[in-house]
């Protein structure tokens, strides 16, 4: 699956202490020199741990040239055999062709040969460096005098995996057969909980996205940067994905090199990264989820206690602009549904289901949304036709089954689990949804995609194989909601909950199963809101050119967002002000949890 990053206006400018600024080392040679010097002078063993995708081979080679007498041991030497590791992973990879079962209770120790571990531990002494993913597991941590953690953002790692260049646990070289289910349902959790254990115990944090541009800082400096970031509204590096329903509004808004159609882009969520400008043009890049080191400050006490380790919200923008009239079978998303919390817990061991909304940010000629089934549709017949088609044979009369709704700017479609739906095109949709997974995976069960070709990003044409369907999951999860139910329950209406002469706040109607609120703040020059110390907000500027979000108690804590850009406002942020230059109507659309 191709992904593109967009870094326009993505920098988070923060103010840190002079001491912390001076403690951050920029440049690979400088970082290598400092690590090598510590190894040479150390009175005990040192660990170099990190996330998948870090180029430990080049890092170790560079260190070996500096400290020739040191002994470097790859932690892979104490892993079980490849066959044993594959057997361990089988319950999480499963035989489901599209999804797996989360390894929530797994730890890297599960992959370790205990006899080899004991032997390694007995030989840890000065001049010994253990490196690789899991080098400093809890059973080894106290044997080191210093521990480094080498971190990598998620998108470059995925590019490595898709190219067959990722080195997994227990391997000394890339495994071209390694695939996404193995990562998202097993290895991610092993890496996550190892990082969670280490991050407050490490001596040094190293940004290691690319070997050529390492950046390093002591734990105290890293901690100040994380804590300072949580005092600000946070922007993330967006990602863009082409696809068979991809459209072209993005060309008017952003220059994304290589992107030839835009199915959607992610504005905010746990799988993205953050750029941190610490001053003098020096920028750090790290995973957004690093901020979950202080989860109550970010998501609030309720969410932290209810869904540990999870950042449960996502914001996406579904492009739908076509300059010419185009058939529905080209511009529509697949007809699909999402699972409930009970469903994902049972089938995938995930903590929360996929609860979704479509907010219509722009509507063009023919703007529409597919949602629910027509009142008179024979649903048994529909299921039979989908199964017979399996997205390889066209269902000529599909529109006789799926209900179509004309969309207008400001419309909000509530999409609780089991609601069959699809963005119908000719509109810009802001999706404000739950994220069901610590790993950032998404659960959409496709039933019909018009038997069309998918997007081939190598040729930049719609010549790829048709998308695979998830027919059993789709029809098992579907509640087969019809037109009347959708019209009465799921086409939400806004009500004013606060009005002043400067701004007013609207909240959309909801249904009990939806766990979050969708709200709009309308203002000319300024508006106000409050996280109350317990609600994390994701805000998106849906009308206007540019807005500033700043703390009322300290206006120096601010960020600026452009049209269709989002910011995550930590629960601890408190009262804030949204301002813009000039007159005219502006709108911030936001999502927050109902309970706090």
N, C-alpha and C positions, 0 to 999 in steps of 0.2 A: 504494500500500500504506500504510494508516494506521499511524502509530507514536505511542506515548504515552511520556512520560518519567516516571520515578518517582524522587523525590529524598529519600525517607525515609532518614534516617541515612546520607546519602551524603557528608557533608563529611569531608575529610581534614585534620585539625588538625595543623599542623606548626609547629616553632619555627625561625624564621630570625633572622638578625642584625638589630639595631636599624637599622643603616645601610640594609640591603636593604628592610626594612619601610618606612622613610621615603622610599625612592626610588620606590615604587609610587604612581602617580598614579591616583586614582579620579575619574571624572566626565568627561563628554564635553567640557564647556566648558573644563575645566582642561587636558585633553589637547590640544584644538585650540589653546588659547592657547600652550602650550609648543612645539608643532610650528610654529605661525605665527612665533613669536619666533625659532626656529632658522632658518627659511627667510629671514626678514628680515635676519639677521645673518650668514648663510652666505657663504663666499667661493667656493662652487662649487655645482654642481647637487645636488639631493636626489631620492632615489627612495622612493616609497611602493608597496611590493609587497604581495602577499597572496594568500589562498585565494579560491576561488569564493564568491560570495554576500555578500562584504563590500560595504557600501553606499558605494562610492567616490563616487558622485554627491553625496550629502549631505556627505560628509567634505570633498570639494573645494569645494563651495559654501560651507561654513563657513570654510574656509581663505581663500578668495578675498575674503570679507568682511573678513578681518583683514589680509591682505597684498595689497593691490589692485594693486601693481606687479609681482608675481610672474607668471611665465608657466607655466601648467599644461598639460602635454602628456599626453594619453591614450596609453599604449603601444600601443593598438589601431591608431594611425596608421601603425605600421610592420609590422603583420601583413599577410599575403597576403590575397587576395580571399576572400570567403566561399565561392565555388565551389572555389577551390584548397584551402581548409581542409577542405571536405567530401570532396574527392577523397583528401586525405591520410588522413582518418579511415576511409575505406571498408574497408581491410583489417582493421581492429580491430572495427568494428561487425559485419561479416560478414553473410551472409544467413541464419544460424541464428536462428530466431525468439526464442530464449530466452537465448542466451549469445553472447559475443564472443571476441576474441583479444587478450590483454593487450599493451599497447604498452610493454613493459618497457624497450626501448632508446630510446624517444622522449624528446626534450627540446624545450622551448619554442622553441629556435632553429629547429626544423624548420618552424615556422609563420611565421617572420619573412621579410620581403622584405629581402634583404641590402643592396640599394641604399638603401632607406629607412632601414635601420638605420645605415648609414654616414653618411647625412646627419644623422640625429638625433644621433649621437655627436659629430659635428663642431660641433654647436650647443649642447652641454651646457656651461653656465657658471653663474655666480652668478645667482640669481633664477629659475632654471629648475627646475621640479618635474615629474618623470615619474611617472605613477601608473598603477595597474592590475596585473592578474595578469601577471607576467613583466617588470615594470618594471626589475628589477635582475638580469637574466640574466647569466651569467658574462661574456659579451662586452661588457656595459655596466658591470658592477659597479665596476671601477676608475675609472670616469669620475665617480663620485659622492663627495661628501665626507661624506654621511650616508645611511643606508638604514634604513627602517622596514619592519617586517613586520606586516601586519594579519591576524589569524588568526580562524578561525570553526570552531565545532564542527560535526559532521557532520549531526546530525538536523535542525536548522533549515535547513541547506542543502537537504536532501531535500524539506522542505516547500515551499521556494521552487521547486524543480525541478518537483514535481508540480503546483504551481499555475501553471506556465508563466511564472514571474517571474525565472528565472535568466538572467544575462547571461554568455554563453560567450565564449571567445577570439575576438577579432576583431570583436565586436559592440558597439554603443553602447547597445543597448536589449535588453530581455528577448526571448528566442526561445521562443515557446509550443510550437514543434515539437521543441525540444531534449528528449532522452529519456535514460533511465537507462543504456542500453548505451553511449552516447556518453561519458557521464561515467565509468562504472565500468571501461570497457575501454580508453579512450584518455586523456581529459582528466585523470582522477585521477592517472595516472602522470606526466604532464607537470607537474602541480601538485606532486606528491610529490617528484620529484627536484629541482625548483626550490627547494622549501622545504628539502630536505636540503642543498642547496648553500648556501643563505643562512643557515640558523639559527645557525651558529657565527660568521657574519660580520656580522650586522646590528648596528646601533647601538641600536635600540629595538624591543621587542616590544610589540604592541598587541592586546589582546583586543577583537575587533570583532564580537561575535555580534549585537549590536544597536547602532545608531548612538546611541541614547539613553543608553547605559551603557558608553562606552569606558573602558578601563583600560590604562595604559601603564607601561612600566618599561625602564630601560636594560638592555643585554645582560647585564651583570655580575649584576644583580639577578635577571633571568630565569634565568640559569644556576644561581645559588645555589638558587633555588626548585626547579628540576628536580632538581638533585643532592640536595637535602634530601628531596624526595618519595621518591627511590629508597632512602632510609634507613628508610622506613616500609613496613608493609603498605598496600596501595592499594585503596580502594573506588572503584567507578565508578557513574555515573548509569545506572540500568537503563532499558531500553526494553521496551515491551509492545506486542504485536500481536494484534488480534482475527483471527478466521478461522473457516472452516466447521466446524472441530472444536473451537472455543474453548469453554472451560468456566468455572467460577464459584468455584473455591477462592480466587481472589485477593480476592474480596469479604470474606472472613474475615480477610485478612492485611493488605491495603493499600487505601488510598483513592486510586484513580487516576481523576481527574475525566474524564468522557467515555468511559471504557472500558466497553463493555457485554458483552463476552465476551473471554476471554483464551486464545488459542491457545498462546502461549508468551511468555516474557520473557527477555531476555538479561541475565545477571548480570555477565559479564566478557568482554571481547574487544576487539579493536583498533578497532572502529568507535564505541565509546562515548566519553564525555567524563568528566572528573574535576573535582570541586569541591575547591578548596584554600583552607582557612581559614588565613590567615597571621597572625591575631590581631586583637583588638578588633572582631570581627564582620565583618572585611573578607575577602571571598571572591573567588577567581579561578575561572574556568571555561575549561578548554582541552581539546583532544583528548588522549585517553589516549596515543596514539602519539607525542606529543611526548616522552614518556619514552624512546622509542627513540633519542634523541640519544646516550644511553649504553647501547647494546644489551647489552654484556657484563654490566653491572650488573643489567639487567632480566631477560634471558633466558638468560644464561650464554654462555661462549665457544663451546661446540659449536654451539648453535642459531644464534648470530650468524654463525659461519663457514659453516654448512651452508645456512642460509636467510637471506641478507642482507636487511635491511629488513623482515622478516616477524615479527610476533608470532603464533606458530602455534597458539594454543590459544583455545578458546571455552568458556564455561559458559552453559547455557540451562536454563530451567525450563519444562516442558510441563505446563500445567494440565489436569486431567482429572476434576474433581469435578462431578457432576451430582446434584442433590437427589432426583431421581426416576429410575426406570429408563428408559433412553433407548436407542433402536436403535443398533447398531454403526455403521450407515451415517451416523449423525450425530456420534458421539463419537470415531470413529477418524480418524487421519491418513490421507492418501492412501497407497496402496501405492507404495513408491518404493525407489530404491537410490542409492548414491553411487559416484563414480568413484575409481579408483586414481591414484597419482602419475603413472604412465606415461600414463594416459588424459588427465589434465588438462594435462600437458605437451604432448602431441601436439595436442589439440583446442583448448585455451584458453590455452596458454603460461603456465600457473600452476606454482608451484614444488612443491606437495605436494597429494596427494589428500585426500578427505574420509574420515577415519577416526573412527568415532562409537561412543559407548556410551550405553546407557540404564541409569541407576541409579534404582531404584524407592525414592523417598523417602517416599511415602505410598501406601497401597493401600486402596481402598474396596471395597464389595461389587461383585463382578464385574470386579476389576482384571485387565487382560489386555494382551498384546502380540502383534501379528502379526509373524511372522518366519520366513522360509524357506517352502518349499513342502511340502505333504503328500507323503509317500513315494510314494503311488500316483497323484499328479496327472499328467495329460497336459500337459506344459509347452508343447508346440507348440500344443496346443489353447488353452491360456491366452493365449499371445501373440496368436494369431489373434483371440480374443474381445476382447482389449484394443484391438487395432488396429481391429477392426470398431466397437467402442464409441466410441473416441476420447473417452471420458468424456462422451458425449452420449446414449448408450444404456445402460440398466441391464444389468449382467451379473448375472442372478438367482442363479446358483450360484457366485458368487465365493468363498464360504467353502469350497467343495470343493477349492480350489486352495491357498489361503494357510493356513499352519499357525498355530494360535493357542496361546498359552502363558498359563497362569494366573500372575499376578504376585503376589509377596509383598514386603513391605518388606525392603530389603537385597539383593534380586535385582539382578544386573548382567548385562546383555546386551551382549556384544561385537558390534559391527557393522562388520566390515572391508568395504572396497569390494566391490561386487557382491552384497551380501546384501540381498535384497528384504525389506522390513519396514515397520512403522508402529505408532506408539503407539496402543493399542487403547482407551484411555479408562478412566475410573474409577480413575485413579492419578495421582500427582504424580511426574513423571519429571525427574530431574536429568540433563541431557545434558552430557557432558564430551567434547569433540570437538577435532579439528584445525580450524584456520581456513586454508583453502588459498590465500588471496589477500592481498596487501598492501592492496588496496582494501577488504577485508572482505567480499567476495562469498561466497556459499554455493552449493554444488552438490548439489542433490537432483533426481533424475530421476524424475518421476511417471509411473506406468503406469496407475493407475486410482484415481479419487476418487469412486466410487459414483454418478457422473452427477448429483451434487447441486448445488444452487445454492451459490455462494460468499457470503461476507459482504459486505454493502453498508454501509459505515460512515456514509454520509449518512443512511440511513433506520434504521440500527441493526437490520437484519433480514437473514435469509438469502435475499436476493432477487437477488444479483449473478449474473453469468454463471458457468457452471461453469468450474473451473480448466482451463487448458490443460495438456496432457500433453507429455512429452518421450519419445515412444515409441521413436524410433531410439536415442537415447542410453541410455534405460533398458535396452532389450534387448541393446544392444551391450555395455554395462558389466556386465550381470547375469552372475553365475556360477551361477545357478539352483540355489542350495543348498537341500537338502531337510531334512526334519525330523530325520533321524538325525544329519546333520552338525551342525545347530544344537545339538541336545541334547548331543552329545559335545564339541564344540569351543567353542561360543559362549555357553553359559550358564555364566558364570564362577563360581568358588567362592573364598571368602576363606580365607586361611591366616594364622595369627598369626606375625608375623616379629619382634615384640618384645613382651615382657610385663613389667610392673612392678606393684607394689601400687597405684600411682596411675593407671596408664593402660596401654593396650596398642594396638599398631599391627597392622593387617591389610593384606595385599596380595592383590588378586584375581588369579586365574589369567589367563593371556593366550594369545595366539597370536602367532607370530613377526612377522606383518605389521603388528600394532598397534604404533605407535611410542611409546606412552606407557603409564604405569602408573596404575591406579586403586587408591587406598588409603583406609583409614578409621582415624582416631584416636579411640578410645573413652576417655572419662575421666569421673570424677565431678566433681572440683574442678580438676584440672590435668593437662595432658599436655605432652609435649615432642616436637619434631622439628627437623630441620636441613636447610637447602637445600644445605649443603656447599660453598657458594660457586659452584655450577655448575648447580643445578636451580631453575628458576622454578616455584613452586607456585601453583595456583589452589585455594583452600580454600573450602568452603561449609559452613555450619552446618546439618546435616540433622536433628539431634535436639538440642533445648534451646531456651531463649528468647534467650539472649545470651551471647556469648563474647568474651573479650579476647585478642588476639594481640599478643605483645610480645617484643622482643629480650631474650635472656638476658643479653647483655653490657651492655645499656642499656635498662632497663625503661621509660624515658621514650619510647622509640620503639615506639608501639603503635597499634592501632586496635580498635574494637569492632564486631562484626557481630551482626545479629539472625538469627532463624530464616530459612532460605532466602536469606540474603544471602552474597555471595562477597567475597573479597579476593584480590588478586594479591600474592604474596610474592616480591619480587625475588630473583634467584639470589644476589645479594651479601649477602642479609640474614643468613644463617648460622643459628646455633642460636636457636630461638624456643620460647616457652611459650604454651600455650593455657589460659586459666583461665575459671572462671565462678563466680558467686555461688550459694551454697546447695548442697545435695546433689542427687544424681540423675544418671542416665546422660545423657551428652552425646556427640554424634558430629560430628566434622569429616570430610567426604568430600573427597578431594583428587585432583587430576591433576597429574602431572609427567612429563617426557620420560624415556624409558628410558636414553638415552645422555646423558652430560654431560661 
